[in-house]
Amino acid sequence: MCTAATYLTKDFYIGRTLDYEFSYGEEITILPRNYPIPFRFMGIRENHYAIIGMAHVAGNYPLYYDAINEKGLGMAGLNFVGNAVYRKPEGVKDDVAQFEFIPWVLSQCANLDEARALLDRMNLTDTPYSEHFPSAGLHWILADRTGALTIESVADGLKIYENPAGVLTNNPPFDQQMFLLNNYMGLSPKQPENHFSEQLPLSCYSRGMGALGLPGDLSSASRFARAAFTRLHSVSGDSEEESVGQFFHILGSVEQPRGCCEVADGKYEITIYTSCCNATRGIYYYTTYTNHQITAVDMHRENLDGNELIHYPMLQQERIFHQN
C-alpha cells in the first residue's frame, strides 16, 4: 500500500511512498503550460499551470500518482480499494474522470481555497482511461502550505475532510483513521513515566524509549498512526538539505522491505519509490527501492512554456560513495 505526508519548514513539502509488488514503468513527468490536456467531459485545456510529478505515461497522457504545480499546490492518490465508489457522468456538475482528477485540479488551482471551490462543483466519474487501464479505487490528499484535505468518493457521496494530521494511507476511510488515533493519546517522544501502578516500582530500563507503544506493523492503520506521530514531532532546520532529508526520514518510518509484507505466494510489497516535492520551488526529489541516493528533477530548469511532455525515468542503480 502507500503513505503520503506533508511537511512545512521554510518551504512546503509533500510526498509519498508507493508500496506495491511491481512497477508500471512510472517516470518523473513535467506537463508544461501549453501542453493540451484533453478531459473526457470538460473539453481541452490548452493553457494551464505547469505540473511535475510521478506518472505512467500512456498515449502521451500522464496518469499521475502524485504531483505538484508551479503555484505550490500538491496532490497524491492512494489505494482505497473496497471503499472508493465513483459516479456516472451527469452533465450537471463538472464531470471529471478518476484518472484525470490530479491534472484537473493542479492545472487550474493555485491554492487550497481555489481547490475547495472547484471540488464543490465536481462529479467524480468511474470513466476508465482505456480498457487496459480501468478506474483505480483511490482517495487523495490535496495540500498547500496552509493545510491539507482528504478527498474520498464513497457510496454516500463525495467526502472532503480537513486533514490536520497531514498524512494519508489507505483503508479504512479517513474519518475512521483519525478516530483510531484516540488509541495513541498517551504517546510521547519523552521517556515514559510509570502510570501503570504506584504499587509497582516500574522504571525506564534504557535510553531511547520515547514513543513507546507506537505501532510498528505495516497495516495502513498502523502506518497512519506512525507517520502522523513522526511528522507531528519531526524537528528540522530550514535549509533545503535539512528539510528534504528530514522528509525522507518521516516516510522512512513506514518503508516496506521485501519479505515483510506478502501479498501472494512469493510476492511481496516493497516501497518502489519515495517522493518528496518541494512545492514552493517546484523540485521533485525521489529515492527508489534499489537506489537510496536522493535524486532531484527541477521543473524550472525546463521550458515550462513548451507544448511537449518532459519525462525522466527513475534512476534505479544503487549508488555507493566510496570514501577511501
C-alpha positions in Angstrom: 0.0 0.0 0.0 1.1 3.6 0.3 1.7 6.5 2.7 1.6 10.3 1.9 2.7 13.2 4.1 3.1 16.9 4.1 5.8 19.0 5.9 6.4 22.7 6.4 9.7 24.4 7.2 10.7 27.5 5.3 9.2 25.8 2.2 6.3 23.4 1.8 6.8 19.8 1.0 4.5 16.9 0.0 5.4 13.4 -1.0 4.5 9.7 -0.7 5.7 6.2 -0.8 4.4 3.8 -3.5 4.2 0.4 -2.0 3.4 -2.4 -4.4 4.8 -5.7 -5.7 5.7 -4.4 -9.2 6.2 -1.2 -11.1 4.2 0.2 -14.1 7.2 2.0 -15.5 6.4 5.3 -13.9 8.6 8.3 -14.7 9.0 11.8 -13.3 6.9 13.8 -15.8 6.6 17.5 -16.4 3.5 18.9 -18.0 4.4 22.3 -19.5 1.9 25.2 -19.5 1.0 24.8 -23.2 0.7 21.0 -23.4 -3.0 20.5 -24.3 -4.9 18.4 -21.6 -7.9 16.6 -23.1 -10.6 16.0 -20.5 -13.3 13.4 -21.2 -16.2 15.6 -20.5 -14.7 19.1 -20.0 -13.0 19.8 -23.3 -9.4 20.5 -23.9 -7.4 22.9 -21.7 -4.8 24.5 -23.9 -3.1 26.7 -21.3 -2.7 25.9 -17.6 -0.3 25.8 -14.7 2.8 23.6 -15.2 2.8 20.3 -13.3 5.6 18.0 -12.2 5.1 14.5 -10.7 5.3 10.8 -11.0 3.2 9.3 -13.7 2.8 6.4 -16.0 2.5 7.9 -19.5 0.0 6.2 -21.7 -0.7 7.5 -25.2 1.1 10.8 -24.3 -1.3 11.2 -21.3 0.3 11.4 -17.9 -1.5 9.2 -15.4 -0.2 10.9 -12.3 0.3 9.1 -9.0 1.5 12.3 -7.2 2.3 15.8 -8.4 2.7 19.5 -7.6 2.0 22.5 -9.7 4.1 25.7 -10.2 2.0 27.6 -7.7 2.7 25.3 -4.7 -0.3 23.0 -4.6 0.3 19.3 -4.3 -1.8 16.1 -4.6 -1.4 12.3 -4.3 -3.7 9.4 -5.0 -3.5 6.3 -2.7 -5.2 2.9 -2.9 -8.7 2.9 -1.4 -9.9 -0.4 -2.8 -13.3 -1.6 -1.4 -14.4 1.8 -0.3 -14.0 4.0 -3.4 -17.2 4.4 -5.3 -17.4 6.8 -8.3 -20.5 8.1 -10.2 -21.7 8.1 -13.8 -21.4 11.3 -15.8 -24.4 13.5 -15.1 -23.8 16.7 -17.2 -24.9 18.8 -14.2 -21.7 19.3 -12.3 -18.2 19.2 -13.7 -17.8 15.5 -14.7 -14.2 14.5 -14.1 -12.9 11.0 -14.6 -11.0 9.5 -11.8 -7.8 9.1 -13.8 -7.8 12.9 -14.7 -8.6 14.2 -11.2 -5.0 15.3 -10.4 -4.4 17.3 -13.6 -7.9 18.7 -13.4 -7.2 20.2 -10.0 -3.5 21.1 -10.4 -3.8 22.6 -13.9 -6.2 25.4 -12.7 -6.0 25.8 -8.9 -3.2 28.0 -7.4 -4.1 27.1 -3.8 -6.3 25.1 -1.4 -9.0 27.7 -1.3 -9.4 27.6 -5.1 -9.4 23.8 -5.0 -12.2 23.8 -2.4 -14.4 25.9 -4.7 -13.6 23.5 -7.6 -14.4 20.4 -5.6 -17.8 21.8 -4.7 -18.9 21.7 -8.3 -17.3 18.4 -9.3 -18.7 14.9 -10.0 -16.0 12.3 -9.9 -16.8 9.6 -12.5 -15.9 5.9 -13.0 -14.8 6.5 -16.6 -11.7 4.4 -17.3 -8.8 5.7 -19.3 -9.0 2.7 -21.5 -9.8 -1.0 -21.4 -6.3 -1.6 -20.3 -6.4 0.9 -17.5 -9.7 0.5 -15.6 -10.7 3.0 -12.9 -8.5 2.6 -9.8 -10.0 2.7 -6.3 -8.3 5.7 -4.8 -8.6 8.5 -2.3 -6.5 11.7 -2.4 -4.5 14.1 -0.2 -4.5 17.7 -1.5 -2.4 20.3 0.2 -0.5 23.6 0.1 1.4 25.4 2.8 -1.8 26.5 4.6 -3.2 23.0 5.2 -4.4 19.7 3.7 -7.6 18.0 2.6 -8.5 14.3 2.2 -11.0 13.6 -0.7 -12.9 10.3 -0.8 -15.6 9.3 -3.2 -17.7 6.7 -1.4 -21.1 5.1 -1.5 -22.9 8.0 0.0 -21.1 10.7 -2.0 -18.0 12.8 -2.2 -16.4 13.4 1.2 -14.0 16.3 1.8 -12.2 16.3 5.1 -9.8 18.8 6.6 -6.7 16.8 7.4 -4.9 18.2 10.4 -2.6 15.1 10.7 -1.1 15.9 7.3 -0.8 12.2 6.3 -2.8 9.7 4.4 -2.5 5.9 4.0 -5.3 3.5 2.8 -8.3 1.8 4.3 -10.3 2.4 6.5 -11.9 5.7 5.5 -10.2 8.9 6.7 -12.6 9.7 9.5 -12.1 6.3 11.0 -8.3 6.6 10.7 -8.5 9.9 12.6 -10.7 8.3 15.2 -8.3 5.5 15.8 -5.6 8.0 16.8 -7.5 8.2 20.1 -5.9 4.9 20.9 -2.5 6.6 21.0 -3.2 9.7 23.1 -0.7 8.5 25.7 2.2 8.5 23.3 5.0 10.9 23.9 8.5 11.5 22.4 9.8 11.8 26.0 10.9 8.9 28.3 7.9 7.2 29.7 6.7 7.6 33.2 5.1 4.9 35.4 1.4 5.3 35.2 0.8 1.5 35.4 0.6 1.4 39.2 2.0 3.2 42.2 2.3 -0.2 43.8 4.9 -1.4 41.3 8.4 0.1 41.1 8.5 0.3 37.3 11.1 2.4 35.6 12.8 3.0 32.2 15.5 0.4 31.6 17.3 2.2 28.8 17.6 5.4 26.9 15.6 6.0 23.8 12.2 4.7 24.9 10.2 7.7 23.5 7.1 6.8 21.5 6.8 3.5 23.5 3.6 1.8 22.2 3.7 3.3 18.7 2.5 0.5 16.3 5.2 -1.0 14.1 3.4 -3.3 11.7 2.7 -2.5 8.0 -1.1 -2.2 8.1 -2.5 1.0 6.8 -4.0 2.0 10.2 -0.6 1.5 11.9 1.2 3.3 9.2 -1.2 6.2 9.5 -0.5 6.5 13.3 3.2 6.1 12.8 3.5 8.6 10.0 1.3 11.1 11.8 3.3 10.8 15.1 6.6 11.1 13.3 5.5 14.1 11.2 3.9 16.0 14.0 7.0 15.6 16.2 9.6 16.0 13.5 12.2 18.7 14.0 14.2 20.1 11.1 16.2 23.2 10.2 15.0 25.4 7.4 17.7 24.6 4.8 16.8 22.6 1.8 19.2 19.8 2.7 17.9 19.5 6.2 14.2 19.8 5.2 14.4 17.2 2.4 16.5 14.8 4.5 14.0 15.1 7.3 11.1 14.5 5.0 12.7 11.2 3.8 13.2 10.2 7.4 9.5 10.8 8.1 8.4 8.5 5.3 11.3 6.2 6.1 9.3 5.3 9.2 6.8 3.4 7.0 9.1 1.9 4.4 8.4 -1.7 3.4 11.4 -4.0 2.9 11.0 -7.0 0.6 9.9 -10.1 2.6 7.9 -8.4 5.3 4.5 -8.0 3.5 3.5 -11.0 1.4 0.5 -10.3 -0.9 0.6 -13.5 -2.8 2.7 -16.7 -2.7 6.3 -15.5 -3.1 5.2 -11.9 -3.9 5.9 -9.0 -1.6 5.0 -5.4 -1.4 8.0 -3.1 -1.3 8.5 0.6 -1.3 9.1 1.1 -5.0 9.8 4.8 -4.6 9.6 7.6 -2.1 9.0 11.1 -3.3 9.5 14.5 -1.6 8.2 17.5 -3.6 9.3 21.0 -2.7 6.1 22.6 -3.8 7.5 26.1 -3.1 10.4 25.7 -5.6 9.0 23.1 -8.0 11.6 20.4 -7.3 10.7 16.7 -7.3 13.0 14.5 -5.2 12.9 10.8 -5.1 14.6 7.6 -4.0 13.8 4.0 -5.1 14.0 0.6 -3.5 17.3 -0.1 -5.3 18.7 3.5 -5.2 18.8 5.3 -1.9 20.6 8.3 -3.2 18.2 11.3 -3.4 17.7 12.4 -7.0 16.1 15.7 -8.0 14.3 17.0 -11.0 13.7 20.8 -11.1 10.7 21.8 -13.2 12.1 25.4 -13.5 15.2 24.0 -15.3 12.9 23.1 -18.2 10.9 25.2 -20.7 7.6 25.5 -18.9 6.1 27.4 -21.8 6.6 24.4 -24.1 4.0 22.1 -25.5 5.7 18.7 -25.2 5.8 16.3 -22.3 9.1 16.0 -20.5 9.9 12.9 -18.6 12.8 11.3 -16.8 13.0 7.6 -15.9 13.8 6.9 -12.3 17.4 6.0 -11.6 17.4 2.5 -10.2 21.0 1.5 -9.8 22.2 1.7 -6.2 24.9 4.4 -5.8 27.5 3.9 -3.1 30.1 6.6 -2.4 33.5 5.0 -1.5 35.2 7.4 0.9 38.6 5.7 0.7 
